[in-house]
Every structure is written in C-alpha cells, then in structure tokens.
Amino acid sequence: MSNQNILNRSMQSVWHPCTQMKQHEQFPLIPIKKGDGAWLYDAEGKRYLDAVSSWWVNLFGHNNPRIKDAIKQQLDTLEHVMLAGFTHEPVIELSEKLSKLTGLGHAFYASDGASATEIALKMSFHYWRNLRSETPGKTNKTKFISLQNSYHGETLGALGVTDVAIFKDTYAPLLTQSAQMPTPDFRLAEAGESAEAFAMRCADALELYVTKHHHELAAFIIEPLVQCAAGMGMYHPAYLRRAREICTQYEVHLIADEIAVGFGRTGTMFACEQGDICPDFICLSKGITGGYLPLSAVLTTDKVYQAFYDENTVRGFLHSHSYTGNPLACSAALATLAIFESDDVLQNNREKSAVIQAEMQVLTNLPIEHMRHQGMIFAFDVVTQSAQFSKQCYQAAMQQGLLLRPIGNTVYFMPPYTISEAEIDFMVNATFDAVKSTV
Ligand SMILES: *Cc1c(COP(=O)(O)O)cnc(C)c1O
C-alpha cells in the first residue's frame, strides 16, 4: 500500500485521539510499520527515536523478546475469560506481585488509566456510603479534591478531577465539581524559595481547606511527584508526606494516580516511596504491560475492602469492564515485572539518568528555563513567544528522526529504559537542533 493511500484511508476512517483532524491536511499522519528497541520505522523505512515511549507506556523498547514471548505463551493456553465468577493464574500472580510492591492488598482491574481513576473515585465514595449506612448521622463524604493543573484522564468522572482547561472546559456542564488545591509544582515557587519550602506552603493551603471541608470530602487525588500532562511539573516529596498526614488526620482518602509515574519512572518503583507514604488507593496503568497491551489496576487497603465485604449485594463493588483482568495483558505485566526483578532496572536507570542529565547540559545554551529531572523524566521550558512552538518543534524533531511531543513550551524526554548512550547522544543533539530552529 503506498504511503498516500494509507494516509487517505486513515483520514477517511480513523478518528485520531487528542487531535483536531483538519490539521492533518497540513501535517500528514505518519504511518508506522514496525518498532524495534527505542525506534519506530515508518512505511518508507525512515526511523524515529521514540523519546516519549509512545505516550509514556513503553518501558523496555519495542519488539521486546521477553514480553512478546510471555504473551505468545499465554496465547496458547487462555486468551480471555470473564473475571466475574472465574479466575486464572496470571491475574492471581500479578495481584500478589503488585500487592507486595505497593503494600496494598486488593487489586481491581480495568483496561485504561481513566477507568482506573473512575474506579478509585467510585470505591472511595462507596466506602463512605457503606460506612454511613452502619452509623447513620455520619455526614456526607461525597466530594473530591485534586491539585491545580492535575490530569487524571478523559472520561467524565476523571475529567471532573482534572484541571487542564483545554481538555475540560468544553465538557464543564457534564462534570462533577471538584476543588483544586494549590500545586506544589516548583516552577511556581517564589524567587529564592526552595522546592521543599514551597511544597510545605502548598501543604498548608491544603490543610486549611481540608480543616474546613473534611466532613464532605471523600478523597484527595494526586499525581505523586510529577504532574506529567501539566508539562512535567515536578515537586518535592515533602508534599506527599504532609498530604498523607493531613488526609489521615481528617479521614479523607488519599488516591495516588501513578498511571504515568509508576514502574520506575521517577527513580523508585512507585513515586509514593519517595515520600515514604502508603496511599489508600493507587492507580496503575501505562507502563504496567511495558506498553504491550491495555491494562490498568487499582489497589486498595484491607480496611476499604472490608467495608464492601458483606451479605448484602449492593454493598459490594458492582463495577466491571468486559476485559477486566485479561490474561494476555496480565502475562505482559508479569513479564514486565520479571524484567525489573532480573535486570536491576532501578539501579541501571540511576546511572542512565545521570548520563542523560550530563548530556543535557548543552541545552542550557538555548533560551530555556527550569531544566529539571526526576528519575527517567527530563524536561525544560523554552522561552519563546511563539504560540506554534510545540507543533513546530515536533515537526523539526521528526524531520531529524526524533519523536518529541512538547507540551506547550515544555520539551521533555520520557525515553524507554533501554535507551543506549549513542541513542541518548542522538536524542539530545537532535533536540538541540530542533529547538534552536524553532524558537
Ligand atoms: C495518561 C494518564 C491517565 C489516563 O490514562 P489513559 O490510559 O490515557 O486513560 C490518568 N492519569 C495520569 C496521571 C495519566 O498520565
């Protein structure tokens, strides 16, 4: 099939995500034929370094033999069975492993991140409802709070706790209201104020709000350490500690949305570890299968689980998705976790992160600010008046064979953990040229 033919057919039949389709009249789609390691290959054989891990999902490269083999093996025994009334080894093994890693014992599954957010919000709400039916007179804990600039997914419930205007405003009349707490994103700190001092100041504002409203609050949902969709807004782990203390003190659930930051991205297996906290719910997806198959999970405490465990059916969590706990996806997740165990991934990433940081110093010769990193996430903000910066920078990088997807003026790398030193070199140099030609 010729390139033009593929493009025409895609434009006719496929509605692409997060896209004003008309813009593809000017900037054609790129038909990808295959992936290998950190690279994507288009229909004409041109290759692109995947510096964003295909929207943050791909941890160990494309065409990874170990994950591929695990899926193939599972395919020969059981591709799928519904998880209501049935169970299977991959889902049990994965739940046990995730439980060990997170300290949370009960795993509920869906297929994407937004659904994980929905599940955590519904479970929290339902927990307080179940508690209320035992102790009438207890006040209504039905509301949610989140951080300014937060992102928790695109479904209506998830958008209700999201705070990104371009995704949210159109649908405002459909959404459940939630309040946003000041974000500890340290780009917003006062001149001379440390990230930690700023985090504590934001935590004080959180405390003030929670003190006043805790009787109506079900949960506080946060992206621990990095608000990725907000343009890699990073903050000090002291905020997590204070948020945990405040939520515990005022009986408000803490939901950690680790959909983007989980599985080693911030330098620890889960970002919450850096604040030394355990949330009441953790939402996982994206990297969970190494980028192979859609899967998400919400894990919670025994205390929450027990509030649903009852003779009465409607006290149970009557939520489901057709593909809940899909065995193929679970086997991909198990293979992903096996790579973490056998390859000392977190330690290797620490070394790789240092290499990337050192290489990135050359970028400080460009008009940029807020150079920052957290584990295997690297970002800086380009100082430019151009409203077209992100599109033009994307185009310029693609021409050089580098897949970047700037968010506003923020350029970031979230590379596969398997990226080599030569590839790092290429990534940084091509970024230098792309930014230089765009500002
Ligand atoms: C991507 C993301 C989601 C939504 O996940 P989907 O699989 O795209 O629905 C939710 N929260 C965070 C922090 C994310 O980065």
Ligand as a Chemical Component Dictionary entry (heavy atoms), coordinates in Angstrom:
data_LIG
# 
_chem_comp.id                   LIG 
_chem_comp.type                 NON-POLYMER 
_chem_comp.pdbx_formal_charge   0 
_chem_comp.three_letter_code    LIG 
# 
loop_
_chem_comp_atom.comp_id 
_chem_comp_atom.atom_id 
_chem_comp_atom.alt_atom_id 
_chem_comp_atom.type_symbol 
_chem_comp_atom.charge 
_chem_comp_atom.model_Cartn_x 
_chem_comp_atom.model_Cartn_y 
_chem_comp_atom.model_Cartn_z 
_chem_comp_atom.pdbx_ordinal 
LIG C1 C1 C 0 -2.449 9.034  30.973 1  
LIG C2 C2 C 0 -2.932 9.333  32.335 2  
LIG C3 C3 C 0 -4.234 8.992  32.740 3  
LIG C4 C4 C 0 -5.236 8.382  31.801 4  
LIG O1 O1 O 0 -4.833 7.142  31.314 5  
LIG P1 P1 P 0 -5.492 6.623  29.942 6  
LIG O2 O2 O 0 -4.976 5.234  29.800 7  
LIG O3 O3 O 0 -4.987 7.545  28.874 8  
LIG O4 O4 O 0 -6.955 6.699  30.109 9  
LIG C5 C5 C 0 -4.599 9.285  34.038 10 
LIG N1 N1 N 0 -3.741 9.850  34.903 11 
LIG C6 C6 C 0 -2.488 10.175 34.558 12 
LIG C7 C7 C 0 -1.586 10.784 35.577 13 
LIG C8 C8 C 0 -2.046 9.960  33.245 14 
LIG O5 O5 O 0 -0.824 10.336 32.886 15 
# 
loop_
_chem_comp_bond.comp_id 
_chem_comp_bond.atom_id_1 
_chem_comp_bond.atom_id_2 
_chem_comp_bond.value_order 
_chem_comp_bond.pdbx_ordinal 
LIG C1 C2 SING 1  
LIG C2 C3 SING 2  
LIG C2 C8 DOUB 3  
LIG C3 C4 SING 4  
LIG C3 C5 DOUB 5  
LIG C4 O1 SING 6  
LIG O1 P1 SING 7  
LIG P1 O2 DOUB 8  
LIG P1 O3 SING 9  
LIG P1 O4 SING 10 
LIG C5 N1 SING 11 
LIG N1 C6 DOUB 12 
LIG C6 C7 SING 13 
LIG C6 C8 SING 14 
LIG C8 O5 SING 15 
# 
